[in-house]
Amino acid sequence: MPVAIALSLIAYEILYIFVHLAVYRTLVAAFGIGGTWLEVIFILLAFSFTAATLLAFRFRGKFITGFYMFSAYWFGLVNFLFMGAVAWFIIENIFNHYVIYVSPALIGAITFGVAFLIHLYGTWNAQRAGITLISVSLPNLPAAWRGRKIVFVSDVHLGNVHRTGFAAKVVGKISAFKPDAVFIGGDMFDGGACDPDALVAPFKDLHAPKGVYFISGNHEFYVRDFEKAFEAIRKVDIRIIKNEKIDIDGVEIVGVDYQSVHKKEDFAATLARIGVDRSKMSILLKHEPDNLPVAEAAGITMGFFGHTHQGQIFPLSIITRQMYNGFDYGLKQHGTMTVYTSSGVGTWGPPLRLGTKSEIVLAEFK
């Protein structure tokens, strides 16, 4: 595994050096700006996000936060600048082929300008935590649950980019709907050397008559001291459901831990050990929408999932759709089991969204 990670990291850095040099060379060709120092800066920038991620895993502080935020924004921007560079190259060669002269600087201003505006829109779009309303009709729904509303939110990713202000905004939006219960589907934290108590503090103001519940995601285990992360969640009166079920007025809430059910056979064994009552309606809380046939076979009525971010940035949504067989986002039916996968409220890596949305899900049961 360490060898595979090292090789992947080397491949990624080679790719990003190419991306940065392509942007740099296009700036030289289009605007006549350049020089050794600028080229060196672009090469160093290719390592910025990796360096910031590694530093953030071991250290925290204002410098680390600032460096991580800068590198995350740059990580997103340079990808769009690369597309602008490709567009410049194509347009410039078309004009040259037909012997039409247009100032390279004008073409560059248009292609890079459009790329920058798209990035700006994506950054703005990622900060809009919208409300997605869904209505679900389920078998064996107890009378007490008819018309009841719950909120499902996942992938908050609190850390160096999304901090306490973002957490407070999410809590405020959830609280405004006065839900009967709140389910948090993992990745409360982004990872690294953070102060989980401070980051999650706004959630102490989140209350629901039937409780607030949490299941782990993969990023909880990226926190340097992940046990402290879970303890911080417990301190704000959020109940962690770990490979167990609880009964809320006749509905079984089944929560599974990301790390222990990642493999298909472990997931099946865990559900068998929990013992889903097929005569009752059940809600599964699981971070990743994988191994859905296992959940359906166990008798789960409905599952809430996160993790995918729906790819976060188009065209990555095409990849997630293929990876999760169409269950990467939205309300779907998998045989007898109803499935909802959220695109998440936060972001990972570049704090931007393109072709996707940050959402808080409000579900009404019928």
C-alpha positions as CSV (number, residue, x, y, z in Angstrom):
1,M,0.0,0.0,0.0
2,P,2.7,2.6,0.8
3,V,4.4,1.8,-2.5
4,A,1.1,2.3,-4.4
5,I,0.5,5.6,-2.6
6,A,4.0,6.8,-3.4
7,L,3.7,5.9,-7.1
8,S,0.3,7.6,-7.3
9,L,1.7,10.7,-5.7
10,I,4.6,10.8,-8.2
11,A,2.3,10.3,-11.1
12,Y,0.0,13.1,-9.8
13,E,3.0,15.5,-9.4
14,I,4.3,14.8,-12.9
15,L,0.8,15.5,-14.3
16,Y,0.6,18.7,-12.3
17,I,4.0,19.9,-13.3
18,F,2.9,19.5,-16.9
19,V,-0.4,21.4,-16.2
20,H,1.5,24.3,-14.6
21,L,4.1,24.5,-17.4
22,A,1.4,24.4,-20.0
23,V,-0.3,27.4,-18.4
24,Y,3.1,29.1,-18.0
25,R,4.1,28.6,-21.7
26,T,0.7,29.8,-22.8
27,L,1.1,33.0,-20.8
28,V,4.4,33.5,-22.5
29,A,3.0,32.9,-25.9
30,A,-0.1,35.0,-25.4
31,F,1.1,37.9,-23.4
32,G,4.9,37.8,-23.7
33,I,5.4,37.5,-20.0
34,G,7.8,35.0,-18.5
35,G,11.3,34.5,-17.2
36,T,13.2,32.0,-15.2
37,W,11.8,33.1,-11.8
38,L,8.2,32.9,-13.0
39,E,8.7,29.5,-14.5
40,V,10.3,28.3,-11.2
41,I,7.3,29.7,-9.3
42,F,4.9,27.8,-11.5
43,I,6.8,24.6,-10.9
44,L,6.8,25.2,-7.1
45,L,3.1,25.8,-7.2
46,A,2.6,22.3,-8.7
47,F,3.7,21.0,-5.3
48,S,1.7,23.4,-3.2
49,F,-1.4,21.4,-2.5
50,T,0.5,18.2,-1.7
51,A,2.8,20.2,0.6
52,A,-0.1,21.9,2.3
53,T,-1.9,18.6,2.9
54,L,1.1,16.9,4.4
55,L,1.8,19.9,6.7
56,A,-1.8,20.2,7.7
57,F,-1.8,16.5,8.8
58,R,1.0,17.2,11.4
59,F,0.6,20.9,12.3
60,R,-2.1,23.5,12.8
61,G,-2.0,27.3,13.1
62,K,-2.7,30.4,11.2
63,F,0.2,29.9,8.8
64,I,-0.9,26.3,8.0
65,T,-4.6,27.4,7.6
66,G,-3.6,30.2,5.3
67,F,-1.2,28.1,3.2
68,Y,-3.8,25.3,2.9
69,M,-6.5,27.7,1.8
70,F,-4.3,29.3,-0.8
71,S,-3.2,26.0,-2.2
72,A,-6.7,24.6,-2.3
73,Y,-8.0,27.7,-4.2
74,W,-5.0,27.5,-6.5
75,F,-5.5,23.8,-7.0
76,G,-9.0,24.6,-8.4
77,L,-8.0,27.7,-10.4
78,V,-5.0,26.1,-12.2
79,N,-7.2,23.4,-13.6
80,F,-9.5,26.0,-15.2
81,L,-6.5,28.0,-16.4
82,F,-5.2,24.8,-18.0
83,M,-8.5,24.5,-19.9
84,G,-8.1,28.2,-20.9
85,A,-4.6,27.4,-22.2
86,V,-5.9,24.4,-24.2
87,A,-8.7,26.7,-25.7
88,W,-6.1,29.3,-26.5
89,F,-3.9,26.8,-28.4
90,I,-6.9,25.4,-30.4
91,I,-8.2,28.9,-31.3
92,E,-4.8,30.3,-32.2
93,N,-4.1,27.3,-34.5
94,I,-7.4,27.6,-36.2
95,F,-6.8,31.3,-37.0
96,N,-3.3,30.5,-38.2
97,H,-4.6,27.7,-40.4
98,Y,-6.9,30.1,-42.2
99,V,-4.3,32.9,-42.2
100,I,-6.5,35.2,-40.0
101,Y,-4.6,37.4,-37.6
102,V,-6.0,38.0,-34.2
103,S,-3.9,39.3,-31.4
104,P,-2.7,36.4,-29.3
105,A,-3.2,38.6,-26.2
106,L,-6.8,39.2,-27.1
107,I,-7.4,35.4,-27.5
108,G,-5.6,34.8,-24.2
109,A,-7.6,37.5,-22.4
110,I,-10.8,35.8,-23.5
111,T,-9.9,32.2,-22.8
112,F,-8.2,32.9,-19.5
113,G,-10.9,35.4,-18.6
114,V,-13.7,32.9,-19.2
115,A,-11.7,30.2,-17.2
116,F,-11.3,32.6,-14.3
117,L,-15.0,33.6,-14.3
118,I,-16.0,29.9,-14.3
119,H,-13.7,29.3,-11.3
120,L,-15.2,32.3,-9.6
121,Y,-18.7,31.0,-10.1
122,G,-17.7,27.6,-8.9
123,T,-16.2,29.1,-5.7
124,W,-19.4,31.1,-5.1
125,N,-21.6,28.1,-5.8
126,A,-19.8,26.0,-3.2
127,Q,-20.7,28.4,-0.5
128,R,-24.4,28.1,-1.1
129,A,-25.7,25.5,1.2
130,G,-29.1,24.9,-0.4
131,I,-32.1,22.9,0.9
132,T,-33.2,19.9,-1.1
133,L,-36.7,18.8,-0.3
134,I,-37.7,15.1,-0.8
135,S,-40.9,13.3,-0.1
136,V,-40.8,9.5,0.4
137,S,-43.5,7.0,0.7
138,L,-42.4,3.8,2.4
139,P,-44.0,0.5,3.4
140,N,-44.5,-0.3,7.1
141,L,-44.4,3.4,8.0
142,P,-45.7,3.8,11.6
143,A,-48.5,6.2,12.1
144,A,-46.3,8.3,14.4
145,W,-43.9,8.9,11.4
146,R,-46.5,10.1,8.9
147,G,-45.7,13.7,8.1
148,R,-42.6,13.6,10.2
149,K,-39.5,15.5,8.9
150,I,-35.9,14.6,9.2
151,V,-32.7,16.4,8.0
152,F,-29.9,14.4,6.5
153,V,-26.6,16.2,6.0
154,S,-23.2,14.7,5.1
155,D,-19.7,15.7,4.2
156,V,-19.4,18.9,6.2
157,H,-15.6,18.7,6.0
158,L,-14.7,21.1,8.8
159,G,-11.0,21.9,8.8
160,N,-8.7,24.5,7.3
161,V,-11.2,25.7,4.6
162,H,-14.6,25.2,6.3
163,R,-14.3,26.4,9.8
164,T,-16.7,27.3,12.7
165,G,-18.4,30.0,10.7
166,F,-19.4,27.5,8.1
167,A,-20.5,25.1,10.8
168,A,-22.7,27.8,12.4
169,K,-24.3,28.5,9.0
170,V,-25.1,24.8,8.5
171,V,-26.6,24.5,12.0
172,G,-28.7,27.6,11.5
173,K,-30.2,26.4,8.2
174,I,-31.0,23.0,9.7
175,S,-32.5,24.5,12.9
176,A,-34.8,26.8,10.8
177,F,-36.8,23.7,9.7
178,K,-37.3,22.4,13.2
179,P,-36.8,18.8,12.1
180,D,-38.0,15.8,14.2
181,A,-34.5,14.2,13.9
182,V,-31.2,15.0,12.3
183,F,-28.9,12.4,10.7
184,I,-25.3,13.3,9.9
185,G,-23.8,10.9,7.3
186,G,-20.1,11.1,8.0
187,D,-17.1,13.3,7.1
188,M,-17.9,15.9,9.8
189,F,-14.1,16.7,9.7
190,D,-11.8,17.1,6.7
191,G,-8.8,15.5,8.5
192,G,-5.3,16.6,9.6
193,A,-4.2,18.2,12.8
194,C,-7.3,20.2,13.7
195,D,-9.0,21.3,16.9
196,P,-12.2,19.2,16.6
197,D,-13.8,20.7,19.7
198,A,-13.6,24.2,18.3
199,L,-14.7,23.2,14.8
200,V,-17.8,21.3,16.0
201,A,-18.8,23.7,18.8
202,P,-21.7,25.3,16.8
203,F,-23.4,21.9,16.7
204,K,-24.1,22.3,20.4
205,D,-27.0,24.5,19.3
206,L,-28.5,21.8,17.1
207,H,-31.5,20.1,18.7
208,A,-34.2,17.8,17.5
209,P,-37.0,16.2,19.5
210,K,-36.0,12.7,18.4
211,G,-32.3,13.3,18.6
212,V,-29.2,14.1,16.4
213,Y,-27.3,11.1,15.1
214,F,-23.9,10.6,13.4
215,I,-22.1,7.8,11.6
216,S,-18.5,7.9,10.6
217,G,-17.0,8.6,7.2
218,N,-13.5,8.0,5.8
219,H,-12.3,11.5,6.7
220,E,-12.8,11.1,10.4
221,F,-10.0,8.6,10.3
222,Y,-7.7,11.1,8.5
223,V,-7.8,13.3,11.6
224,R,-4.5,12.9,13.3
225,D,-6.1,11.9,16.6
226,F,-9.5,10.6,15.3
227,E,-10.6,9.4,18.8
228,K,-10.6,13.1,19.8
229,A,-12.7,13.9,16.8
230,F,-15.4,11.3,17.9
231,E,-15.2,12.6,21.5
232,A,-15.8,16.2,20.2
233,I,-18.9,15.0,18.5
234,R,-20.2,13.3,21.6
235,K,-19.5,16.5,23.7
236,V,-22.1,18.4,21.6
237,D,-24.8,15.8,22.4
238,I,-24.7,14.1,19.0
239,R,-25.1,10.3,19.4
240,I,-22.7,8.2,17.3
241,I,-24.3,5.1,15.9
242,K,-21.6,2.5,15.4
243,N,-22.7,-0.9,14.0
244,E,-25.9,-0.9,15.9
245,K,-29.6,-0.1,15.6
246,I,-31.9,2.1,17.7
247,D,-35.7,2.3,17.6
248,I,-37.4,5.6,17.2
249,D,-41.1,5.2,17.5
250,G,-41.2,1.9,15.6
251,V,-38.6,2.7,13.0
252,E,-35.2,1.0,13.2
253,I,-32.3,3.4,12.6
254,V,-29.3,1.3,11.6
255,G,-25.9,3.0,11.6
256,V,-22.7,1.5,10.4
257,D,-19.1,2.6,10.9
258,Y,-17.2,3.4,7.7
259,Q,-13.9,1.7,8.6
260,S,-15.4,-1.7,9.7
261,V,-17.9,-2.2,6.8
262,H,-15.8,-1.0,3.9
263,K,-15.6,-4.6,2.5
264,K,-18.7,-6.3,1.2
265,E,-18.4,-9.4,3.4
266,D,-17.8,-7.2,6.5
267,F,-20.9,-5.1,5.7
268,A,-23.0,-8.3,5.3
269,A,-21.7,-9.7,8.6
270,T,-22.4,-6.5,10.4
271,L,-26.0,-6.2,9.2
272,A,-26.5,-9.9,10.1
273,R,-25.1,-9.3,13.6
274,I,-27.3,-6.2,14.1
275,G,-30.4,-8.1,13.0
276,V,-32.7,-5.9,10.9
277,D,-36.4,-6.6,11.8
278,R,-38.1,-7.1,8.4
279,S,-41.5,-6.5,9.9
280,K,-40.5,-2.9,10.7
281,M,-39.5,0.1,8.6
282,S,-35.7,0.6,8.8
283,I,-33.4,3.5,7.8
284,L,-29.8,2.7,7.1
285,L,-27.1,5.4,7.6
286,K,-24.0,4.6,5.7
287,H,-21.3,6.9,4.4
288,E,-20.7,5.4,1.0
289,P,-23.4,4.2,-1.4
290,D,-21.7,0.9,-2.2
291,N,-22.8,-2.7,-1.8
292,L,-26.4,-1.8,-2.0
293,P,-27.6,-5.3,-2.8
294,V,-26.3,-6.4,0.6
295,A,-28.4,-3.8,2.4
296,E,-31.5,-4.7,0.3
297,A,-31.0,-8.4,1.0
298,A,-30.8,-7.6,4.7
299,G,-34.3,-6.0,4.6
300,I,-33.4,-2.3,4.8
301,T,-36.3,-0.1,3.8
302,M,-34.4,3.1,3.0
303,G,-30.7,4.2,3.0
304,F,-29.1,7.6,3.3
305,F,-25.6,8.0,2.0
306,G,-23.0,10.7,1.2
307,H,-19.3,10.5,0.3
308,T,-19.5,11.0,-3.5
309,H,-20.0,14.8,-3.6
310,Q,-21.6,13.9,-7.0
311,G,-18.0,14.4,-8.3
312,Q,-18.1,18.0,-7.0
313,I,-16.7,19.4,-10.2
314,F,-18.1,18.5,-13.7
315,P,-17.0,16.3,-15.5
316,L,-16.0,14.3,-12.5
317,S,-19.7,13.7,-11.9
318,I,-19.6,11.4,-15.0
319,I,-17.0,9.3,-13.2
320,T,-18.9,9.0,-9.9
321,R,-22.1,8.0,-11.8
322,Q,-20.2,5.1,-13.3
323,M,-18.4,4.2,-10.1
324,Y,-21.7,3.9,-8.1
325,N,-23.9,2.6,-10.9
326,G,-26.1,5.8,-11.0
327,F,-26.5,5.9,-7.2
328,D,-23.9,8.7,-6.8
329,Y,-26.7,11.3,-6.2
330,G,-30.4,11.7,-5.7
331,L,-33.5,9.7,-4.8
332,K,-33.5,6.3,-6.4
333,Q,-34.9,2.9,-6.0
334,H,-32.7,-0.2,-5.7
335,G,-35.2,-3.1,-5.9
336,T,-37.3,-2.9,-2.7
337,M,-34.9,-0.4,-1.0
338,T,-35.3,3.4,-1.4
339,V,-31.9,5.2,-1.7
340,Y,-30.9,8.8,-1.2
341,T,-27.3,9.9,-1.9
342,S,-26.5,13.4,-1.0
343,S,-23.9,15.5,-2.8
344,G,-22.8,16.9,0.6
345,V,-22.8,20.3,2.2
346,G,-19.1,20.9,2.2
347,T,-16.2,20.3,-0.2
348,W,-12.9,18.5,-0.3
349,G,-9.8,19.9,-2.0
350,P,-10.7,23.0,-4.1
351,P,-13.6,24.8,-2.4
352,L,-15.7,25.0,-5.5
353,R,-18.6,23.2,-7.2
354,L,-19.4,23.1,-10.9
355,G,-22.4,21.2,-12.1
356,T,-23.2,20.1,-8.6
357,K,-24.6,21.7,-5.4
358,S,-23.9,21.9,-1.7
359,E,-27.1,20.6,0.0
360,I,-28.9,19.9,3.2
361,V,-31.6,17.3,2.7
362,L,-35.1,17.7,4.3
363,A,-37.1,14.5,4.0
364,E,-40.8,14.2,4.7
365,F,-42.2,10.7,5.2
366,K,-45.6,9.6,3.9
